[in-house]
Amino acid sequence: MRVRRFARQTGRVAARALEPSALLAILAATPARLRCSTGPVGSQPSPPAWTAVDVLAHLRACADVWEGAIATILAGHENSLRAVNPLAWITRTDYRDRSYRTNCAAFRAQRTSLLALLGSLEADHWDLSITVTGAGAPLRRTVRDYVTRLARHERSHWSQIGRLVGEARGSQRAAAGGPTSASRPVRSS
């Protein structure tokens, strides 16, 4: 009851445990939601606003860090793992300097490998865990925890990236003298 009242008052959805099949569906949907199958994306507003490339680079950095933790847990050779902040990790990459298309291709390839790995897991492997240190008190984290974190985090960026890519496409059409979404007639249903 308290959770529902909190959700109503704040507009937040209470966190629920998602089944592996639901998590895999979210992870599999992300490349399409990022519009990785479309053409290049042009420039966007200057900082502090994020560009479509910035968002995709951020998602890649998170995937690097959290998929690395999953791999470490599944390897079973370590008892603990030092936390890595994806915002710090991205500074060690050139993801923000790459084109949207290049980032999408790399993201898709990485996602295909992750889905193959996760799809092959036995049910009890989802609950394998490791102690994570270096970010406050040590925490036990499972494969399921990291996959849930990855899926929920990516899903939170779906509409943002869709808007940014759509705006960039509209700007490119306008620059080329073509129709933009603002100039197209709206269909009524």
C-alpha positions as CSV (number, residue, x, y, z in Angstrom):
1,M,0.0,0.0,0.0
2,R,2.8,2.5,0.9
3,V,4.6,1.7,-2.4
4,R,1.5,2.5,-4.4
5,R,0.8,5.7,-2.5
6,F,4.5,6.8,-3.0
7,A,4.2,6.0,-6.7
8,R,1.0,8.0,-7.0
9,Q,2.4,11.0,-5.1
10,T,5.7,11.1,-6.9
11,G,4.8,9.8,-10.3
12,R,7.5,7.2,-9.9
13,V,6.9,3.5,-10.7
14,A,8.0,1.2,-7.9
15,A,10.9,-1.0,-8.7
16,R,9.9,-4.5,-9.5
17,A,12.0,-7.5,-10.2
18,L,11.9,-8.3,-13.9
19,E,12.2,-11.8,-15.1
20,P,15.2,-12.7,-17.3
21,S,13.0,-12.9,-20.4
22,A,11.7,-9.3,-19.8
23,L,15.3,-8.1,-19.2
24,L,16.5,-9.7,-22.4
25,A,13.6,-8.2,-24.4
26,I,14.5,-4.7,-23.2
27,L,18.2,-5.2,-24.0
28,A,17.4,-6.6,-27.4
29,A,15.1,-3.6,-28.2
30,T,17.6,-0.9,-27.3
31,P,19.5,-0.9,-30.7
32,A,16.3,-0.3,-32.6
33,R,15.1,2.3,-30.0
34,L,18.5,4.1,-30.6
35,R,17.6,4.2,-34.3
36,C,20.9,2.4,-35.1
37,S,19.5,1.3,-38.4
38,T,19.1,4.9,-39.7
39,G,21.6,7.2,-41.4
40,P,24.1,9.5,-39.7
41,V,23.0,12.1,-37.2
42,G,24.1,15.7,-37.5
43,S,25.2,18.1,-34.8
44,Q,23.0,19.0,-31.9
45,P,22.9,21.9,-29.3
46,S,26.1,22.8,-27.6
47,P,26.9,21.7,-24.0
48,P,25.5,21.3,-21.5
49,A,22.8,19.6,-23.6
50,W,23.7,16.1,-24.7
51,T,23.8,15.2,-28.3
52,A,22.6,11.9,-29.7
53,V,26.3,10.9,-29.9
54,D,26.8,11.8,-26.3
55,V,23.8,9.7,-25.1
56,L,25.0,6.7,-27.2
57,A,28.5,7.1,-26.0
58,H,27.2,7.2,-22.4
59,L,25.2,4.0,-23.0
60,R,28.3,2.3,-24.5
61,A,30.4,3.3,-21.4
62,C,27.7,1.9,-19.1
63,A,27.5,-1.3,-21.1
64,D,31.3,-1.6,-21.0
65,V,31.4,-1.3,-17.2
66,W,28.3,-3.3,-16.3
67,E,28.9,-6.0,-18.9
68,G,32.5,-6.3,-17.6
69,A,31.1,-6.9,-14.1
70,I,28.7,-9.6,-15.4
71,A,31.7,-11.3,-17.2
72,T,33.7,-11.1,-14.0
73,I,30.9,-12.7,-11.9
74,L,30.3,-15.4,-14.5
75,A,34.1,-16.2,-14.7
76,G,33.9,-17.0,-11.0
77,H,37.6,-16.4,-10.4
78,E,37.2,-13.3,-8.2
79,N,35.6,-12.7,-4.8
80,S,35.3,-9.0,-5.2
81,L,35.2,-6.3,-7.8
82,R,36.2,-2.6,-7.6
83,A,33.3,-0.4,-8.7
84,V,34.0,1.7,-11.9
85,N,31.9,4.7,-12.6
86,P,30.8,4.8,-16.3
87,L,31.1,8.6,-16.2
88,A,34.8,8.2,-15.4
89,W,35.2,5.2,-17.8
90,I,34.0,7.2,-20.8
91,T,36.9,9.7,-20.4
92,R,39.2,6.7,-21.2
93,T,37.4,6.1,-24.5
94,D,37.0,7.9,-27.8
95,Y,33.3,7.2,-28.0
96,R,32.2,10.8,-27.9
97,D,34.6,11.5,-30.9
98,R,33.1,8.8,-33.0
99,S,30.1,9.2,-35.4
100,Y,26.7,8.0,-34.4
101,R,26.8,5.3,-37.0
102,T,30.2,4.0,-35.8
103,N,29.0,4.0,-32.2
104,C,25.7,2.2,-33.2
105,A,27.7,-0.5,-35.1
106,A,29.9,-1.1,-32.1
107,F,26.9,-1.0,-29.7
108,R,25.0,-3.6,-31.8
109,A,28.0,-5.9,-32.0
110,Q,28.5,-5.7,-28.2
111,R,24.8,-6.2,-27.6
112,T,24.6,-9.3,-29.8
113,S,27.4,-10.9,-27.8
114,L,25.8,-10.0,-24.5
115,L,22.4,-11.4,-25.5
116,A,24.1,-14.6,-26.7
117,L,25.8,-14.9,-23.3
118,L,22.8,-14.1,-21.2
119,G,20.6,-16.4,-23.4
120,S,22.8,-19.3,-22.6
121,L,22.7,-18.9,-18.8
122,E,21.1,-21.5,-16.6
123,A,18.5,-20.1,-14.2
124,D,20.8,-20.3,-11.2
125,H,23.6,-18.3,-13.0
126,W,21.4,-15.2,-12.8
127,D,21.9,-15.3,-9.0
128,L,25.7,-15.7,-9.0
129,S,27.2,-12.7,-7.1
130,I,30.3,-10.8,-6.2
131,T,31.2,-8.2,-3.6
132,V,31.5,-4.7,-5.1
133,T,33.9,-2.3,-3.3
134,G,35.1,1.2,-3.8
135,A,31.8,3.0,-3.9
136,G,30.8,3.3,-0.2
137,A,30.0,0.2,1.8
138,P,30.8,-3.1,0.1
139,L,27.7,-4.5,-1.7
140,R,26.7,-8.0,-3.0
141,R,25.6,-7.7,-6.6
142,T,24.3,-10.5,-8.8
143,V,24.3,-11.0,-12.6
144,R,20.5,-10.2,-12.4
145,D,21.3,-7.0,-10.6
146,Y,23.7,-5.8,-13.3
147,V,21.4,-6.9,-16.2
148,T,18.4,-5.2,-14.5
149,R,20.5,-2.0,-14.0
150,L,21.6,-2.0,-17.7
151,A,18.0,-2.7,-19.0
152,R,16.4,0.0,-16.8
153,H,19.1,2.5,-17.5
154,E,18.9,2.0,-21.3
155,R,15.1,2.1,-21.2
156,S,15.3,5.5,-19.4
157,H,17.2,6.9,-22.4
158,W,15.0,5.6,-25.2
159,S,12.7,8.6,-25.6
160,Q,15.7,11.0,-25.2
161,I,17.6,9.4,-28.0
162,G,14.5,9.2,-30.2
163,R,13.9,12.9,-29.7
164,L,17.5,13.8,-30.4
165,V,17.8,11.7,-33.5
166,G,14.4,12.9,-34.7
167,E,15.4,16.5,-34.2
168,A,18.7,15.9,-36.1
169,R,16.9,14.3,-39.0
170,G,14.5,17.3,-39.1
171,S,17.4,19.7,-39.1
172,Q,19.1,17.8,-41.9
173,R,15.9,17.8,-44.0
174,A,15.4,21.5,-43.4
175,A,19.0,22.3,-44.4
176,A,18.5,20.3,-47.6
177,G,15.2,22.1,-48.3
178,G,13.0,19.1,-47.6
179,P,9.9,18.8,-45.4
180,T,10.4,18.7,-41.7
181,S,8.1,17.1,-39.2
182,A,6.8,20.6,-38.3
183,S,5.8,21.3,-41.9
184,R,4.1,17.9,-42.5
185,P,0.4,17.7,-42.2
186,V,-0.9,15.9,-39.0
187,R,-3.1,12.9,-39.7
188,S,-6.2,12.5,-37.6
189,S,-7.2,9.0,-36.6
